[in-house]
C-alpha cells in the first residue's frame, strides 16, 4: 500500500496539471482508497467531457488489474503531447483510475496463489462484489466502507462508462449479473435494455486483447465465444458492482477477467500489460459513443433531473440530467428517438442519426431547450429497493387483465 501511494504521489508531483490525486474514502483498516484522475481538466467536471473510470483489485487477491492500471497511468502521462491518440483522449475525456478498491485484502494476501485465498474479502470478511444494493432482490448485506465510498463516488461524478478489473478467468462479462423472468432469466440470459451496447463494449475489449477473443476458458469446461459473456449466463450473483453502476449510477460497466491465475508471479506482469494495453485504450474511447447534450430552460439555465432516454430503452431508474443539465447516452450508430422530459411539462422528442464518433473523441451533440420552463427541478433519487421485483409483480398482474380484455373483444365481435 505504501509503494502504491508513493507511486501515485510521484506521478501527480511530476504531472501536476494533467493529474489530480484524491482519496474517495478509507478501508476498514483505515487505508486510503486512492483515485488518480487524468485529463486536460483533472480537478473538476467540464461540460461536454464525459467521465470514465477503471477500478481494480476489488478482490484483494486478484492482482493483475492493479498492476496493469499502474502501467496504464504511466503510459498515459508519458505519452500525452507525444502520441496523438493519447493526447486527444486526455483532452476530451476525464479518466479516473482506482488501482485498488480493497487494499486490506491485498495486504492480507501474503502468499501469492493462483487460486482463491482469504485476501479476496475485505477486513470484515465481506465480498465487496456481493455488497452493493441489488435491483432484483433485497440483500441484507451491511454496506462496507469500501462499497459506500464507491457508491458516494458514483453519485458525485457523472460517470458514463467504466470497467471493473478482476482475475481468475479470461473473459469480458456484462450486465446483468442477476435477473428475473422480466429480464429473461428463464432463458438463462439476463438482458438489459442496452444489451446491444454491452455486447459491443465487451467485444471492444475482447477483440483488442492479445488472446481473450479466442474464448478458451481457463479449464476445458469453459468456453466463451469471442471472449465475452452475459454475467447471468456465466453465473448469477447478487449485489454486484456492475449492475449497481448501470442501474443507480447511469454508468455502463463491464467486468474484465484478465488472468487465469489470480496472483501470478511478478515476472509475468509485464506480459499482462502488453496483452491488455491496446484493449484498455480502445475501451476508454467507447465513452464517446452515442449522444450527449444539455437540457436548458428559456433563460439558458440548465435543468437538472430532466429525464433523457432513447425510446424503447427505458431504464428502471430513468436516466436523468446532472446538475449542469447534461445527459450522456451510450448508443450504437443508428437512428433513435430521444425523449427529454421535464416532470410536469410536455416531453420533447427528437429523432437523431448517430454516427460512430469514437474516433473523433466526441459523441453526437444534441441540446434540448424547454421554452416554457423556468424552474429548478428538485433532486430526485431512485429508490434503493429492488426495482425489478416491482416489474415482475406488475407483469404478473397485467396478464390476467389482458386475457379478460381479449375475451371481451372476442365476445363483442361475435355478438356484432
KOLZATOR-374387 format. One line per 2 residues: number of its first residue (from 1); their letters; for each residue x negated, y, z negated of N, C-alpha, C. Coordinates in steps of 0.2 Angstrom, whole numbers, padded with zeros to 4 digits. Layout:
N
NUM = A = X Y Z X Y Z X Y Z; ...
***
This chain:
416
1 = XX = -0004 -0006 0000 0000 0000 0000 -0004 0006 0000; -0010 0006 -0004 -0014 0012 -0004 -0017 0013 0003
3 = XX = -0019 0008 0006 -0023 0008 0013 -0018 0011 0018; -0012 0009 0018 -0006 0011 0022 -0005 0019 0021
5 = XX = -0005 0021 0015 -0003 0028 0013 -0009 0032 0015; -0015 0030 0014 -0021 0033 0016 -0021 0034 0024
7 = XX = -0020 0029 0027 -0020 0029 0035 -0015 0035 0037; -0008 0034 0034 -0003 0039 0037 -0005 0046 0035
9 = XX = -0008 0047 0029 -0010 0054 0027 -0016 0057 0031; -0020 0052 0033 -0026 0054 0038 -0023 0056 0045
11 = XX = -0018 0052 0047 -0015 0054 0054 -0012 0061 0054; -0008 0062 0048 -0005 0068 0048 -0010 0074 0047
13 = XX = -0015 0073 0043 -0020 0078 0042 -0024 0080 0049; -0025 0075 0053 -0028 0075 0059 -0024 0079 0065
15 = XX = -0017 0077 0064 -0012 0079 0069 -0006 0083 0066; -0008 0088 0062 -0003 0092 0058 0003 0094 0062
17 = XX = 0002 0097 0069 0008 0100 0072 0012 0094 0076; 0009 0088 0077 0013 0083 0080 0016 0078 0076
19 = XX = 0015 0078 0069 0017 0073 0064 0020 0077 0058; 0024 0073 0055 0027 0075 0048 0028 0069 0044
21 = XX = 0025 0069 0038 0025 0063 0034 0029 0064 0028; 0034 0060 0027 0038 0061 0021 0040 0054 0018
23 = XX = 0042 0054 0012 0044 0048 0009 0052 0048 0008; 0055 0043 0010 0063 0044 0010 0065 0041 0004
25 = XX = 0061 0038 -0001 0063 0035 -0007 0058 0031 -0010; 0060 0027 -0015 0055 0023 -0018 0057 0016 -0019
27 = XX = 0053 0011 -0019 0055 0004 -0020 0056 0003 -0027; 0058 -0003 -0029 0060 -0005 -0036 0054 -0003 -0041
29 = XX = 0048 -0005 -0038 0042 -0004 -0042 0039 0003 -0041; 0043 0008 -0038 0040 0015 -0038 0036 0016 -0032
31 = XX = 0035 0012 -0027 0031 0013 -0021 0035 0018 -0016; 0031 0022 -0013 0034 0027 -0008 0036 0023 -0002
33 = XX = 0042 0025 0001 0044 0022 0007 0043 0027 0012; 0037 0027 0015 0034 0032 0020 0037 0032 0027
35 = XX = 0038 0038 0029 0040 0038 0036 0036 0043 0039; 0033 0042 0045 0029 0046 0049 0033 0048 0055
37 = XX = 0035 0055 0056 0039 0057 0061 0034 0060 0066; 0035 0058 0073 0031 0061 0078 0035 0064 0083
39 = XX = 0032 0070 0086 0036 0074 0091 0034 0081 0092; 0036 0084 0097 0034 0091 0098 0037 0095 0092
41 = XX = 0043 0094 0089 0046 0097 0083 0047 0092 0078; 0041 0090 0074 0042 0084 0070 0046 0085 0063
43 = XX = 0046 0092 0061 0049 0093 0054 0056 0093 0054; 0060 0095 0060 0067 0095 0060 0070 0093 0066
45 = XX = 0076 0092 0066 0080 0090 0072 0081 0096 0077; 0080 0095 0083 0081 0101 0088 0087 0099 0092
47 = XX = 0091 0103 0094 0097 0102 0098 0095 0099 0105; 0098 0093 0106 0097 0090 0113 0091 0085 0113
49 = XX = 0088 0085 0107 0082 0080 0107 0084 0074 0102; 0085 0068 0105 0088 0063 0101 0083 0060 0096
51 = XX = 0085 0057 0091 0081 0054 0086 0081 0047 0087; 0075 0044 0086 0073 0037 0087 0070 0034 0081
53 = XX = 0071 0028 0079 0067 0025 0073 0065 0018 0074; 0059 0016 0071 0057 0009 0071 0055 0008 0063
55 = XX = 0058 0002 0061 0057 0000 0054 0054 -0007 0054; 0049 -0008 0050 0046 -0014 0050 0045 -0017 0042
57 = XX = 0043 -0023 0042 0042 -0026 0035 0047 -0025 0030; 0053 -0026 0033 0059 -0026 0028 0059 -0033 0024
59 = XX = 0056 -0038 0027 0055 -0044 0023 0047 -0044 0022; 0045 -0043 0016 0038 -0042 0014 0033 -0046 0017
61 = XX = 0035 -0053 0018 0030 -0057 0021 0030 -0058 0028; 0034 -0053 0032 0034 -0053 0039 0029 -0047 0041
63 = XX = 0023 -0048 0043 0018 -0043 0043 0016 -0040 0050; 0018 -0043 0055 0016 -0041 0061 0019 -0035 0063
65 = XX = 0025 -0033 0062 0028 -0027 0064 0025 -0021 0060; 0023 -0022 0054 0020 -0017 0050 0013 -0015 0054
67 = XX = 0009 -0020 0056 0003 -0019 0059 0004 -0015 0066; 0009 -0018 0070 0009 -0015 0077 0012 -0008 0076
69 = XX = 0016 -0006 0071 0018 0001 0071 0012 0005 0069; 0007 0003 0065 0002 0007 0064 -0002 0008 0071
71 = XX = -0003 0003 0075 -0006 0003 0081 -0002 0008 0086; 0004 0008 0085 0009 0012 0089 0007 0020 0088
73 = XX = 0007 0021 0081 0006 0028 0079 -0001 0030 0082; -0006 0026 0081 -0012 0028 0083 -0012 0029 0091
75 = XX = -0009 0025 0094 -0008 0026 0102 -0005 0032 0104; 0001 0034 0100 0005 0040 0102 0001 0046 0101
77 = XX = -0002 0047 0095 -0006 0053 0093 -0012 0054 0098; -0016 0048 0099 -0022 0049 0103 -0020 0050 0110
79 = XX = -0014 0048 0113 -0013 0049 0120 -0009 0055 0121; -0006 0059 0116 -0002 0065 0118 -0007 0070 0121
81 = XX = -0004 0073 0126 -0008 0078 0131 -0013 0075 0135; -0014 0068 0134 -0018 0065 0139 -0014 0060 0144
83 = XX = -0010 0056 0141 -0006 0052 0145 0001 0055 0147; 0003 0056 0153 0009 0060 0155 0015 0057 0152
85 = XX = 0016 0050 0151 0022 0047 0149 0022 0048 0141; 0017 0047 0138 0017 0048 0130 0018 0056 0129
87 = XX = 0016 0060 0133 0017 0067 0132 0024 0069 0133; 0027 0066 0138 0034 0068 0139 0039 0065 0134
89 = XX = 0037 0059 0132 0041 0055 0127 0041 0059 0121; 0035 0062 0118 0035 0065 0112 0038 0072 0113
91 = XX = 0037 0075 0119 0040 0082 0120 0048 0081 0119; 0051 0076 0121 0058 0075 0122 0062 0070 0117
93 = XX = 0058 0068 0112 0061 0063 0108 0058 0064 0101; 0061 0063 0096 0059 0063 0089 0058 0056 0086
95 = XX = 0052 0054 0085 0051 0047 0084 0049 0046 0076; 0053 0042 0073 0052 0041 0066 0050 0033 0065
97 = XX = 0044 0033 0061 0041 0026 0061 0040 0025 0053; 0044 0019 0051 0043 0017 0044 0039 0010 0044
99 = XX = 0033 0010 0043 0029 0004 0044 0031 -0002 0038; 0034 0001 0033 0036 -0005 0028 0042 -0002 0024
101 = XX = 0047 -0006 0024 0053 -0005 0020 0053 -0008 0014; 0048 -0013 0013 0048 -0017 0007 0041 -0018 0005
103 = XX = 0038 -0012 0002 0031 -0013 0000 0030 -0017 -0006; 0035 -0018 -0010 0034 -0023 -0016 0033 -0030 -0013
105 = XX = 0037 -0032 -0009 0037 -0039 -0006 0030 -0040 -0003; 0028 -0035 0001 0022 -0036 0004 0016 -0037 -0001
107 = XX = 0016 -0033 -0006 0011 -0033 -0011 0011 -0040 -0015; 0017 -0043 -0015 0018 -0049 -0019 0016 -0055 -0015
109 = XX = 0015 -0054 -0008 0013 -0060 -0004 0006 -0060 -0004; 0003 -0064 -0009 -0004 -0064 -0010 -0007 -0069 -0005
111 = XX = -0004 -0074 -0004 -0007 -0079 0001 -0003 -0079 0007; -0007 -0077 0013 -0003 -0077 0019 -0001 -0084 0021
113 = XX = 0005 -0084 0024 0008 -0091 0026 0012 -0089 0032; 0012 -0094 0036 0016 -0093 0042 0024 -0094 0041
115 = XX = 0025 -0098 0035 0032 -0099 0034 0034 -0095 0028; 0040 -0096 0026 0044 -0092 0021 0040 -0092 0014
117 = XX = 0040 -0086 0011 0037 -0085 0004 0042 -0081 0001; 0040 -0080 -0006 0045 -0076 -0010 0044 -0069 -0009
119 = XX = 0038 -0067 -0005 0037 -0060 -0004 0043 -0057 0001; 0047 -0062 0004 0052 -0059 0008 0057 -0054 0005
121 = XX = 0058 -0056 -0002 0063 -0052 -0005 0060 -0046 -0008; 0064 -0041 -0011 0061 -0035 -0014 0060 -0037 -0022
123 = XX = 0058 -0033 -0026 0056 -0035 -0033 0061 -0038 -0037; 0068 -0036 -0035 0073 -0039 -0039 0076 -0045 -0036
125 = XX = 0072 -0048 -0031 0074 -0054 -0028 0079 -0054 -0023; 0081 -0048 -0020 0086 -0047 -0016 0083 -0047 -0008
127 = XX = 0087 -0050 -0004 0085 -0050 0003 0088 -0043 0006; 0084 -0039 0008 0086 -0032 0010 0090 -0032 0016
129 = XX = 0089 -0038 0020 0093 -0038 0026 0100 -0042 0025; 0102 -0042 0019 0109 -0045 0017 0112 -0040 0012
131 = XX = 0109 -0034 0012 0111 -0030 0006 0115 -0023 0008; 0116 -0023 0015 0120 -0017 0017 0127 -0018 0017
133 = XX = 0131 -0013 0017 0139 -0014 0017 0140 -0018 0024; 0145 -0022 0024 0147 -0026 0029 0153 -0024 0032
135 = XX = 0154 -0024 0039 0161 -0022 0042 0166 -0028 0042; 0163 -0034 0041 0168 -0040 0041 0170 -0043 0035
137 = XX = 0166 -0042 0030 0169 -0045 0023 0165 -0041 0018; 0169 -0041 0012 0166 -0037 0006 0160 -0041 0003
139 = XX = 0154 -0038 0003 0149 -0041 0000 0148 -0038 -0007; 0147 -0042 -0012 0147 -0039 -0019 0140 -0037 -0020
141 = XX = 0136 -0036 -0015 0128 -0035 -0017 0128 -0029 -0020; 0123 -0029 -0025 0122 -0022 -0028 0116 -0019 -0024
143 = XX = 0118 -0013 -0021 0113 -0010 -0016 0107 -0008 -0020; 0101 -0011 -0017 0095 -0010 -0019 0092 -0003 -0017
145 = XX = 0087 0000 -0021 0084 0006 -0020 0082 0007 -0013; 0078 0002 -0010 0076 0002 -0003 0082 0003 0002
147 = XX = 0087 -0001 0001 0093 -0001 0005 0096 0006 0005; 0097 0009 -0001 0100 0015 -0002 0096 0021 0001
149 = XX = 0090 0020 0000 0085 0025 0004 0086 0026 0011; 0087 0020 0014 0088 0019 0021 0095 0022 0023
151 = XX = 0100 0020 0019 0107 0022 0020 0107 0030 0020; 0104 0033 0015 0104 0040 0015 0100 0043 0021
153 = XX = 0095 0040 0023 0091 0042 0029 0095 0042 0035; 0099 0037 0036 0103 0036 0042 0108 0042 0042
155 = XX = 0111 0043 0036 0116 0049 0035 0113 0056 0037; 0107 0057 0035 0104 0063 0035 0101 0065 0042
157 = XX = 0100 0060 0046 0097 0061 0053 0102 0059 0058; 0102 0061 0064 0106 0059 0070 0103 0054 0074
159 = XX = 0102 0048 0071 0098 0043 0075 0103 0040 0080; 0100 0039 0086 0103 0037 0092 0101 0029 0093
161 = XX = 0095 0028 0092 0093 0021 0094 0087 0019 0089; 0087 0013 0088 0082 0010 0083 0081 0003 0084
163 = XX = 0075 0000 0081 0074 -0007 0081 0071 -0008 0074; 0072 -0015 0072 0070 -0017 0066 0066 -0023 0067
165 = XX = 0059 -0023 0065 0054 -0027 0067 0053 -0033 0062; 0054 -0039 0064 0054 -0045 0059 0049 -0050 0062
167 = XX = 0048 -0055 0059 0044 -0061 0061 0047 -0068 0059; 0044 -0073 0062 0047 -0080 0061 0051 -0083 0067
169 = XX = 0051 -0079 0072 0054 -0081 0079 0051 -0076 0084; 0053 -0078 0090 0051 -0073 0096 0057 -0072 0100
171 = XX = 0061 -0067 0098 0067 -0065 0102 0070 -0058 0100; 0073 -0055 0105 0077 -0049 0103 0084 -0050 0102
173 = XX = 0086 -0049 0096 0093 -0051 0094 0097 -0044 0093; 0104 -0045 0095 0108 -0038 0095 0114 -0040 0091
175 = XX = 0117 -0034 0090 0124 -0034 0086 0130 -0037 0090; 0134 -0041 0086 0135 -0041 0079 0131 -0047 0076
177 = XX = 0129 -0046 0070 0127 -0052 0066 0132 -0056 0062; 0138 -0052 0061 0143 -0055 0058 0149 -0054 0063
179 = XX = 0155 -0058 0061 0160 -0057 0066 0167 -0060 0063; 0172 -0059 0067 0178 -0062 0065 0182 -0063 0072
181 = XX = 0188 -0066 0072 0191 -0068 0079 0192 -0061 0083; 0193 -0055 0080 0193 -0049 0084 0187 -0048 0088
183 = XX = 0181 -0050 0086 0175 -0049 0090 0173 -0055 0093; 0177 -0060 0093 0175 -0066 0097 0172 -0072 0093
185 = XX = 0172 -0072 0086 0168 -0077 0083 0170 -0084 0084; 0177 -0085 0086 0179 -0092 0088 0175 -0094 0094
187 = XX = 0173 -0090 0098 0169 -0092 0104 0162 -0093 0102; 0160 -0091 0096 0153 -0091 0094 0149 -0086 0096
189 = XX = 0152 -0080 0098 0148 -0074 0100 0152 -0068 0097; 0148 -0064 0094 0152 -0058 0091 0150 -0052 0095
191 = XX = 0155 -0049 0099 0154 -0044 0104 0156 -0037 0101; 0151 -0033 0102 0153 -0026 0100 0156 -0022 0106
193 = XX = 0159 -0017 0106 0162 -0013 0111 0156 -0011 0116; 0150 -0011 0114 0145 -0009 0118 0140 -0015 0120
195 = XX = 0143 -0020 0121 0139 -0026 0122 0134 -0026 0128; 0137 -0023 0133 0133 -0022 0139 0126 -0018 0138
197 = XX = 0127 -0013 0134 0121 -0008 0132 0117 -0012 0128; 0119 -0016 0123 0115 -0020 0119 0111 -0025 0122
199 = XX = 0114 -0029 0127 0111 -0034 0131 0105 -0030 0135; 0107 -0024 0138 0101 -0021 0141 0096 -0019 0137
201 = XX = 0097 -0016 0131 0092 -0014 0126 0087 -0020 0124; 0091 -0026 0123 0087 -0032 0121 0082 -0034 0127
203 = XX = 0085 -0034 0133 0081 -0036 0138 0076 -0031 0140; 0077 -0025 0139 0072 -0020 0140 0065 -0022 0136
205 = XX = 0067 -0024 0130 0061 -0026 0125 0058 -0032 0128; 0062 -0037 0128 0060 -0044 0130 0056 -0044 0137
207 = XX = 0059 -0041 0142 0056 -0042 0149 0049 -0038 0149; 0048 -0033 0144 0042 -0029 0144 0037 -0032 0139
209 = XX = 0039 -0037 0136 0034 -0041 0131 0030 -0046 0135; 0024 -0047 0132 0020 -0052 0136 0023 -0059 0137
211 = XX = 0027 -0061 0132 0030 -0068 0133 0037 -0069 0130; 0040 -0064 0127 0046 -0065 0124 0051 -0067 0129
213 = XX = 0051 -0064 0135 0056 -0065 0141 0056 -0073 0143; 0051 -0077 0141 0051 -0084 0143 0056 -0088 0139
215 = XX = 0058 -0085 0134 0063 -0088 0130 0062 -0095 0126; 0055 -0097 0126 0054 -0103 0122 0054 -0101 0115
217 = XX = 0057 -0105 0111 0058 -0103 0104 0051 -0106 0101; 0051 -0105 0094 0045 -0107 0090 0045 -0115 0089
219 = XX = 0050 -0118 0090 0050 -0125 0090 0054 -0128 0096; 0055 -0134 0097 0058 -0137 0103 0065 -0136 0103
221 = XX = 0068 -0135 0097 0075 -0135 0096 0078 -0128 0099; 0074 -0123 0098 0077 -0116 0100 0075 -0114 0107
223 = XX = 0080 -0112 0111 0078 -0108 0117 0082 -0102 0118; 0079 -0097 0120 0083 -0091 0121 0083 -0088 0128
225 = XX = 0088 -0089 0132 0087 -0087 0139 0085 -0080 0139; 0080 -0078 0143 0077 -0072 0144 0075 -0068 0138
227 = XX = 0074 -0073 0132 0071 -0070 0126 0076 -0065 0122; 0083 -0066 0123 0087 -0062 0119 0093 -0066 0116
229 = XX = 0096 -0064 0111 0102 -0067 0108 0107 -0063 0105; 0113 -0064 0105 0118 -0061 0101 0116 -0063 0094
231 = XX = 0116 -0059 0089 0115 -0061 0082 0119 -0066 0079; 0125 -0066 0080 0130 -0071 0078 0129 -0077 0081
233 = XX = 0128 -0077 0087 0127 -0084 0091 0121 -0087 0088; 0116 -0084 0086 0110 -0087 0083 0111 -0090 0076
235 = XX = 0113 -0085 0072 0116 -0087 0065 0119 -0081 0062; 0125 -0083 0059 0129 -0077 0056 0125 -0075 0049
237 = XX = 0125 -0068 0048 0123 -0066 0042 0127 -0060 0040; 0128 -0059 0033 0132 -0053 0031 0127 -0048 0028
239 = XX = 0129 -0042 0029 0126 -0036 0026 0119 -0035 0029; 0119 -0036 0036 0113 -0035 0040 0112 -0027 0041
241 = XX = 0106 -0025 0042 0104 -0018 0044 0107 -0016 0051; 0106 -0020 0056 0108 -0018 0062 0115 -0017 0063
243 = XX = 0120 -0021 0060 0127 -0019 0061 0128 -0013 0057; 0125 -0012 0051 0126 -0006 0047 0125 0001 0052
245 = XX = 0119 0000 0055 0117 0006 0059 0122 0008 0064; 0124 0002 0068 0129 0003 0073 0136 0006 0071
247 = XX = 0138 0003 0065 0145 0005 0063 0145 0011 0059; 0141 0012 0054 0141 0018 0050 0136 0023 0052
249 = XX = 0131 0021 0056 0126 0026 0057 0126 0029 0064; 0131 0026 0068 0131 0028 0075 0125 0027 0079
251 = XX = 0121 0022 0077 0114 0021 0079 0114 0014 0082; 0112 0013 0088 0111 0007 0091 0105 0004 0089
253 = XX = 0105 -0002 0085 0099 -0005 0083 0099 -0012 0085; 0093 -0015 0087 0092 -0022 0088 0087 -0024 0083
255 = XX = 0086 -0031 0082 0081 -0034 0078 0076 -0038 0082; 0070 -0036 0081 0065 -0039 0085 0061 -0044 0081
257 = XX = 0061 -0050 0083 0057 -0056 0080 0051 -0056 0084; 0045 -0055 0081 0039 -0054 0085 0034 -0059 0085
259 = XX = 0035 -0064 0080 0029 -0069 0080 0032 -0075 0076; 0030 -0081 0079 0032 -0087 0076 0030 -0087 0069
261 = XX = 0024 -0085 0068 0020 -0085 0061 0022 -0079 0058; 0025 -0079 0052 0027 -0073 0048 0021 -0069 0046
263 = XX = 0015 -0072 0044 0009 -0068 0041 0003 -0072 0044; 0002 -0070 0051 -0004 -0073 0054 -0010 -0070 0052
265 = XX = -0016 -0074 0054 -0022 -0072 0052 -0024 -0065 0055; -0028 -0061 0052 -0030 -0054 0053 -0032 -0054 0061
267 = XX = -0036 -0059 0063 -0040 -0058 0069 -0035 -0059 0075; -0028 -0061 0074 -0023 -0061 0079 -0019 -0054 0080
269 = XX = -0020 -0050 0075 -0016 -0044 0075 -0017 -0040 0081; -0023 -0039 0084 -0025 -0035 0090 -0021 -0038 0096
271 = XX = -0020 -0044 0096 -0017 -0048 0102 -0009 -0046 0101; -0007 -0046 0095 0000 -0045 0095 0002 -0037 0097
273 = XX = -0003 -0033 0096 -0002 -0026 0098 -0002 -0026 0106; -0007 -0029 0109 -0007 -0029 0116 0000 -0032 0119
275 = XX = 0002 -0038 0116 0008 -0041 0118 0014 -0036 0118; 0014 -0032 0113 0020 -0028 0112 0020 -0021 0114
277 = XX = 0014 -0018 0116 0013 -0011 0117 0018 -0008 0123; 0018 -0012 0128 0022 -0009 0134 0030 -0009 0132
279 = XX = 0032 -0014 0128 0039 -0015 0126 0041 -0010 0121; 0036 -0008 0117 0038 -0003 0112 0039 0004 0115
281 = XX = 0035 0005 0120 0036 0012 0123 0042 0012 0127; 0043 0006 0131 0049 0006 0136 0056 0006 0132
283 = XX = 0055 0003 0126 0061 0003 0122 0063 0010 0119; 0058 0014 0117 0059 0021 0115 0063 0025 0120
285 = XX = 0061 0024 0127 0063 0028 0132 0071 0027 0133; 0074 0021 0130 0081 0020 0131 0085 0025 0127
287 = XX = 0082 0028 0122 0086 0033 0119 0089 0039 0123; 0086 0039 0129 0088 0044 0134 0093 0041 0139
289 = XX = 0096 0036 0138 0102 0033 0142 0108 0037 0140; 0113 0037 0145 0119 0039 0144 0120 0046 0144
291 = XX = 0125 0049 0140 0127 0056 0140 0126 0059 0133; 0125 0066 0133 0124 0069 0127 0127 0076 0128
293 = XX = 0128 0080 0123 0130 0087 0123 0133 0090 0117; 0136 0095 0117 0138 0099 0111 0146 0100 0112
295 = XX = 0149 0100 0106 0156 0102 0106 0157 0109 0103; 0159 0114 0106 0160 0121 0103 0167 0124 0103
297 = XX = 0168 0129 0099 0174 0132 0099 0174 0138 0104; 0179 0142 0104 0180 0148 0109 0174 0153 0108
299 = XX = 0171 0153 0101 0166 0158 0100 0159 0155 0101; 0159 0149 0103 0152 0146 0104 0150 0143 0098
301 = XX = 0154 0142 0093 0151 0139 0087 0152 0131 0087; 0147 0128 0085 0148 0120 0085 0153 0118 0081
303 = XX = 0156 0113 0084 0162 0109 0080 0159 0103 0077; 0158 0102 0071 0155 0096 0068 0162 0091 0067
305 = XX = 0160 0084 0067 0165 0079 0066 0171 0079 0071; 0169 0082 0077 0174 0080 0083 0172 0073 0085
307 = XX = 0178 0069 0087 0176 0063 0089 0175 0063 0097; 0169 0060 0099 0167 0059 0106 0166 0052 0107
309 = XX = 0170 0049 0112 0168 0042 0113 0170 0041 0121; 0167 0036 0124 0169 0034 0130 0175 0030 0130
311 = XX = 0180 0031 0134 0187 0027 0134 0185 0020 0135; 0189 0016 0132 0188 0008 0132 0183 0006 0128
313 = XX = 0179 0010 0124 0174 0008 0119 0175 0011 0113; 0181 0010 0109 0182 0013 0103 0178 0009 0098
315 = XX = 0175 0013 0093 0171 0011 0088 0176 0011 0081; 0175 0006 0077 0179 0005 0071 0178 0011 0067
317 = XX = 0172 0014 0066 0171 0021 0064 0170 0025 0070; 0175 0030 0072 0174 0034 0078 0168 0037 0077
319 = XX = 0164 0038 0083 0158 0042 0084 0160 0049 0084; 0157 0053 0079 0158 0060 0078 0152 0064 0079
321 = XX = 0153 0071 0081 0148 0075 0082 0144 0077 0075; 0138 0079 0075 0134 0080 0069 0136 0088 0067
323 = XX = 0132 0090 0063 0133 0097 0060 0132 0102 0066; 0128 0101 0071 0127 0105 0076 0132 0104 0082
325 = XX = 0137 0100 0081 0142 0099 0086 0140 0094 0091; 0134 0091 0090 0131 0087 0095 0134 0079 0095
327 = XX = 0134 0076 0101 0135 0069 0102 0130 0066 0106; 0129 0060 0105 0124 0056 0110 0128 0049 0111
329 = XX = 0129 0047 0117 0132 0041 0118 0128 0037 0123; 0125 0031 0121 0121 0027 0125 0126 0023 0130
331 = XX = 0125 0024 0136 0129 0021 0141 0125 0019 0147; 0126 0013 0150 0123 0011 0156 0125 0016 0162
333 = XX = 0121 0016 0167 0123 0020 0173 0130 0018 0176; 0134 0023 0177 0141 0021 0180 0146 0027 0179
335 = XX = 0152 0026 0180 0157 0031 0179 0161 0030 0173; 0162 0035 0169 0165 0034 0162 0170 0040 0161
337 = XX = 0175 0039 0157 0179 0045 0155 0177 0046 0148; 0175 0052 0146 0173 0054 0139 0178 0058 0136
339 = XX = 0180 0055 0130 0186 0058 0127 0183 0062 0121; 0184 0069 0121 0182 0073 0115 0189 0075 0111
341 = XX = 0189 0074 0105 0195 0075 0101 0193 0079 0095; 0196 0085 0094 0196 0089 0088 0202 0087 0084
343 = XX = 0202 0084 0078 0208 0082 0075 0213 0088 0075; 0219 0087 0077 0225 0092 0077 0225 0096 0083
345 = XX = 0221 0095 0088 0221 0098 0094 0222 0093 0100; 0223 0095 0106 0224 0091 0112 0217 0088 0114
347 = XX = 0216 0082 0115 0210 0079 0117 0208 0082 0124; 0201 0082 0125 0199 0084 0132 0195 0078 0135
349 = XX = 0197 0076 0141 0195 0071 0145 0190 0073 0150; 0184 0070 0151 0180 0072 0157 0177 0066 0160
351 = XX = 0178 0065 0166 0175 0059 0170 0168 0061 0172; 0163 0057 0170 0156 0058 0171 0153 0052 0175
353 = XX = 0148 0054 0179 0145 0049 0183 0138 0049 0180; 0136 0043 0176 0130 0043 0173 0124 0040 0177
355 = XX = 0119 0044 0178 0113 0040 0182 0109 0037 0177; 0104 0034 0179 0099 0031 0175 0093 0037 0174
357 = XX = 0094 0040 0168 0089 0046 0167 0084 0044 0162; 0083 0038 0160 0077 0036 0155 0071 0039 0158
359 = XX = 0069 0038 0165 0063 0041 0167 0062 0048 0167; 0068 0052 0166 0067 0059 0166 0067 0061 0158
361 = XX = 0068 0057 0154 0067 0058 0147 0073 0063 0145; 0079 0062 0148 0085 0066 0145 0091 0063 0148
363 = XX = 0095 0062 0143 0102 0059 0145 0106 0064 0149; 0111 0062 0153 0115 0067 0156 0118 0072 0151
365 = XX = 0119 0078 0153 0121 0083 0148 0128 0085 0150; 0133 0085 0145 0140 0087 0146 0142 0090 0140
367 = XX = 0144 0097 0140 0146 0100 0134 0154 0101 0134; 0157 0101 0129 0165 0102 0128 0166 0108 0125
369 = XX = 0170 0113 0128 0172 0119 0124 0179 0119 0123; 0181 0120 0117 0188 0120 0115 0191 0127 0114
371 = XX = 0194 0130 0119 0196 0137 0119 0200 0139 0113; 0205 0134 0111 0210 0137 0106 0207 0136 0099
373 = XX = 0201 0132 0098 0199 0130 0091 0194 0136 0089; 0196 0138 0083 0191 0142 0079 0191 0140 0072
375 = XX = 0189 0133 0071 0190 0131 0064 0183 0127 0063; 0181 0127 0057 0176 0122 0055 0179 0116 0052
377 = XX = 0178 0110 0056 0182 0104 0053 0178 0101 0047; 0182 0098 0043 0179 0096 0036 0175 0090 0037
379 = XX = 0171 0088 0033 0167 0082 0033 0172 0076 0033; 0170 0071 0037 0174 0065 0037 0170 0059 0036
381 = XX = 0171 0055 0032 0166 0049 0032 0170 0043 0033; 0167 0038 0035 0170 0032 0037 0171 0028 0030
383 = XX = 0176 0024 0029 0177 0021 0023 0172 0015 0022; 0170 0013 0016 0164 0008 0015 0168 0001 0015
385 = XX = 0174 0001 0015 0177 -0006 0015 0176 -0009 0022; 0176 -0016 0022 0175 -0019 0029 0181 -0018 0033
387 = XX = 0179 -0014 0039 0184 -0012 0043 0187 -0017 0048; 0183 -0022 0050 0185 -0027 0055 0190 -0031 0051
389 = XX = 0190 -0032 0045 0196 -0035 0041 0203 -0032 0043; 0203 -0026 0043 0209 -0022 0044 0211 -0024 0051
391 = XX = 0207 -0024 0056 0208 -0025 0063 0211 -0032 0063; 0208 -0037 0060 0210 -0044 0060 0218 -0044 0058
393 = XX = 0219 -0041 0052 0226 -0041 0049 0231 -0038 0054; 0228 -0032 0057 0233 -0029 0062 0234 -0033 0068
395 = XX = 0229 -0036 0071 0231 -0040 0077 0235 -0046 0075; 0234 -0049 0069 0239 -0055 0067 0246 -0052 0066
397 = XX = 0247 -0046 0064 0253 -0043 0063 0257 -0041 0069; 0253 -0039 0074 0256 -0037 0080 0259 -0043 0084
399 = XX = 0256 -0049 0084 0258 -0054 0088 0265 -0056 0088; 0268 -0057 0082 0275 -0059 0082 0279 -0054 0085
401 = XX = 0278 -0048 0083 0282 -0042 0086 0282 -0042 0094; 0276 -0044 0097 0276 -0044 0104 0280 -0049 0107
403 = XX = 0280 -0055 0103 0284 -0061 0106 0291 -0059 0106; 0294 -0056 0100 0301 -0054 0100 0302 -0049 0105
405 = XX = 0298 -0044 0107 0299 -0039 0112 0300 -0043 0119; 0295 -0047 0120 0296 -0051 0127 0302 -0055 0127
407 = XX = 0304 -0058 0122 0311 -0061 0121 0317 -0057 0123; 0316 -0051 0120 0322 -0046 0121 0322 -0044 0128
409 = XX = 0316 -0043 0131 0316 -0041 0138 0319 -0046 0143; 0317 -0052 0141 0320 -0058 0145 0327 -0059 0144
411 = XX = 0330 -0058 0138 0337 -0058 0137 0341 -0053 0141; 0338 -0047 0141 0341 -0041 0144 0341 -0043 0152
413 = XX = 0336 -0045 0155 0336 -0047 0162 0341 -0052 0163; 0341 -0057 0159 0346 -0062 0160 0354 -0060 0160
415 = XX = 0355 -0055 0155 0362 -0053 0154 0364 -0048 0160; 0359 -0044 0162 0360 -0040 0168 0362 -0044 0174
***
